[in-house]
Amino acid sequence: MSVRSASYVPQAATWGLGGIGIAAAAPLLGMGEWAGWIGGGGVVVAGAVGVLGHRGQQRQELHLSLEEGLAPLIGGRSTVVTRGWKGWPGTPTRVIIRYDAVAKDGDPNWKAAVVDATQRRLDVSATITKHDRRGRRVVLTTRDVTKENPVEQRVSRTIGDLLGSGARVTSFKSGADGDVASFEVRHIPTTKVASSGGYRAKVERTFGHVHQGRWRCKWDLEHDKVLFELRPPFPEVVELPRAQVDTKRDVLASYDKVSIDFGVDEDGNKLSWRPAVDPNLMVVGAPGTGKTVLEHNILASVAQWGWPIWVVDGKAIEFLGWRTWPNVQTVASTVETQVAVISRAHEVMEHRYQLIVAGRASEDDFEPLMLFIDEWSDFRANLTDWYTTVKAKGMPTKAPVLQKVASIARKGRSSRVHLLFATQRPDAEYFGGDMRDNFRCRISMGRLSPQGAMMMYQDPNIGTTVPRGRRGRATTIDENNRPVETQTYFVPDPRKANRRGDQSQLDILEGLMPDEMMRRHGRLIIVPPSDDDIDKAGSDYTAWCSADWVPAEARPDLDPVTNTAVDAQRAREMASPMAMFGIPSTTARPASDTVDIDDLDDVLNTTHGADDGYGLNVDADPLGLSIGDLVELEPGYWVTVDEETEEDPLDPSLVLLCWRDDEDNTGATGITLGERVTSRRALIEEGAL
Ligand SMILES: Nc1ncnc2c1ncn2[C@@H]1O[C@H](COP(=O)(O)OP(=O)(O)OP(=O)(O)O)[C@@H](O)[C@H]1O
């Protein structure tokens, strides 16, 4: 706009009065019939001149205000031109500035300040579209935000408060409900954002607090922008889908394609284990976090690919329901059979290795074998107890089968003997040396301790804030090597579903059965060695290692599956502590008072209070808190520290505490500097590095 003086009043008056005067004089000039038209025309023109003049004056004031606002930034010898005015009185759509040589246009904040001044003075959203430093010329394009819908205006205001008035909100997108679901913010204060993770978390959480919702930010610091989007809610339960098996292809032909989906991330993307790429899978999880369910879902998927499955059930009861599942050949629930299974798997591996070495076969000739070792620590403890009782003179101090597991983990890839290794806690024993590299695919169920996180992911923070109230929630490393939280798939346990007669769960299981043509491996029975065999072998241990395996049909007398019908009432009586002391139970409790034996696991697994892996309450300085510490935000309401605490970038009198609670709510709370909080720190675990 070129600046015009506000002379519209006399001009309008001249037109109006002139028109009326001429109209009055018209009859005298013999133009009486035109008097009305002349008078009316004069008034109309006067009105138009007045109204347009008034608008021009308002625009001029706005322009001058802009010049004033920009003056300290662009210097005295500068010009500001406003073009393309729209609206009433309107705003210019373009602002062209030729600035003085004294302007600090090299300062990284200069452009943001120019944008800021333009936005504030014109009440628009502005962005620099051209900047010619040599010609000292800046062109800004503006948008009238006062015409935007109220929600978008409110979003823009919050962003202004959080990221500075130079930040510009663009590209609003609505969700299915018509509400804002995402938007982009450009010209963010990158240096400030980059220097503080707490600041980033605070922006995300405060925005979520003000605008009600779980928002997440995708920062693009290279381009000074950030995308805000509504975080999709994590589903509480996701059923395991059927594996995408090409049943026309032979197991050997499909080997490279085998992909075992185990869960979804918050965007619903599947997370998978590819045995051909990462031969072994490590699962770590405290009781009740969903480790067993995850293993069941891996088992149900692997079975659909037609692979034979051998299970070492360290806890003896977790896989009982899968004994009759197609392709599950053996579920070993005693330490003797467990030793037999691991020894055989090791033998298969060694045999295949020898074939390769002798040039008689190659990796491509081997049918994959899936070995599950569940509850490693329980198995190892039972094994150690048993081994000391059966160890003969001259045998190694430690059961050699322990070494065999390490060897399978190391060499399984070429022999296609794949291992799923599950344990309650990461342990220095199998995370030391090269063992970690043998388990590149790792899943930690539930929350890890900082030491556990260090062992699993070489980072004390990854997986340490997983909400405790969400079962099946886990952390893993995705194919891009980034830590990602996942909700693992839910699979019912056939044993529990059968016992409860839960038809919907039985239907789910039915839907996961391998196709008829993929049911390729029958059940096997491990025949206990006779006294003779033991004598010949030199010890029980050695005899079990080389025990015979026969098809289940050959030895119905040894088949544990043939005699499993359980009378629920009888089972309850047998399980009562009184029965264990030999005292008959006299008082029958009403059924509603009783806890189903299978639910007992869940009850016992729910961790409460002091025995939950955290130390005692301590009075702490918020600045000394670490990620993963618990903090009592309100009496009885504990949250987990989710980012390093630091001075609040928006208010130096506060310490910024970003947190996550057990139900997966997140927030940011400012704690007055000097104030103390009640906190609990994760205990250091036995065996930690
Ligand atoms: N992916 C999941 N989705 C929904 N609920 C789950 C999921 N995984 C587990 N749960 C719930 O948590 C309970 C405990 O799971 P699970 O038995 O797998 O725990 P665990 O870690 O193996 O415990 P334990 O080591 O004592 O066996 C299940 O009975 C189920 O109710």
The ligand as an SDF file (V2000), in Angstrom:
LIG
                    3D

 31 33  0  0  0  0  0  0  0  0999 V2000
   -1.0040  -59.4410   24.9710 N   0  0  0  0  0  0  0  0  0  0  0  0
   -1.9060  -59.4040   25.9430 C   0  0  0  0  0  0  0  0  0  0  0  0
   -3.0350  -58.7250   25.7780 N   0  0  0  0  0  0  0  0  0  0  0  0
   -3.9340  -58.6680   26.7690 C   0  0  0  0  0  0  0  0  0  0  0  0
   -3.8060  -59.2630   27.9650 N   0  0  0  0  0  0  0  0  0  0  0  0
   -2.7080  -59.9560   28.1860 C   0  0  0  0  0  0  0  0  0  0  0  0
   -1.7020  -60.0530   27.1900 C   0  0  0  0  0  0  0  0  0  0  0  0
   -0.7070  -60.7830   27.6850 N   0  0  0  0  0  0  0  0  0  0  0  0
   -1.0630  -61.1330   28.9260 C   0  0  0  0  0  0  0  0  0  0  0  0
   -2.2700  -60.6400   29.2390 N   0  0  0  0  0  0  0  0  0  0  0  0
   -2.9720  -60.8240   30.5060 C   0  0  0  0  0  0  0  0  0  0  0  0
   -2.0200  -60.9520   31.5370 O   0  0  0  0  0  0  0  0  0  0  0  0
   -2.1190  -62.2110   32.1730 C   0  0  0  0  0  0  0  0  0  0  0  0
   -0.7260  -62.7070   32.5260 C   0  0  0  0  0  0  0  0  0  0  0  0
   -0.0390  -63.0020   31.3420 O   0  0  0  0  0  0  0  0  0  0  0  0
    1.0770  -64.1180   31.2750 P   0  0  0  0  0  0  0  0  0  0  0  0
    0.6050  -65.3660   31.9210 O   0  0  0  0  0  0  0  0  0  0  0  0
    1.5380  -64.2160   29.8740 O   0  0  0  0  0  0  0  0  0  0  0  0
    2.1750  -63.4420   32.1770 O   0  0  0  0  0  0  0  0  0  0  0  0
    3.6540  -63.9340   32.3980 P   0  0  0  0  0  0  0  0  0  0  0  0
    4.5060  -62.7290   32.2820 O   0  0  0  0  0  0  0  0  0  0  0  0
    3.9810  -65.0700   31.5440 O   0  0  0  0  0  0  0  0  0  0  0  0
    3.5890  -64.3510   33.8920 O   0  0  0  0  0  0  0  0  0  0  0  0
    4.2030  -65.6570   34.4760 P   0  0  0  0  0  0  0  0  0  0  0  0
    5.6640  -65.5220   34.2550 O   0  0  0  0  0  0  0  0  0  0  0  0
    3.8070  -65.6380   35.8950 O   0  0  0  0  0  0  0  0  0  0  0  0
    3.5630  -66.7620   33.7060 O   0  0  0  0  0  0  0  0  0  0  0  0
   -2.8710  -63.0870   31.1710 C   0  0  0  0  0  0  0  0  0  0  0  0
   -3.6130  -64.0780   31.7790 O   0  0  0  0  0  0  0  0  0  0  0  0
   -3.7650  -62.1110   30.4680 C   0  0  0  0  0  0  0  0  0  0  0  0
   -4.9350  -61.9360   31.2260 O   0  0  0  0  0  0  0  0  0  0  0  0
  1  2  1  0
  2  3  1  0
  2  7  2  0
  3  4  2  0
  4  5  1  0
  5  6  2  0
  6  7  1  0
  6 10  1  0
  7  8  1  0
  8  9  2  0
  9 10  1  0
 10 11  1  0
 11 12  1  0
 11 30  1  0
 12 13  1  0
 13 14  1  0
 13 28  1  0
 14 15  1  0
 15 16  1  0
 16 17  2  0
 16 18  1  0
 16 19  1  0
 19 20  1  0
 20 21  2  0
 20 22  1  0
 20 23  1  0
 23 24  1  0
 24 25  2  0
 24 26  1  0
 24 27  1  0
 28 29  1  0
 28 30  1  0
 30 31  1  0
M  END
$$$$
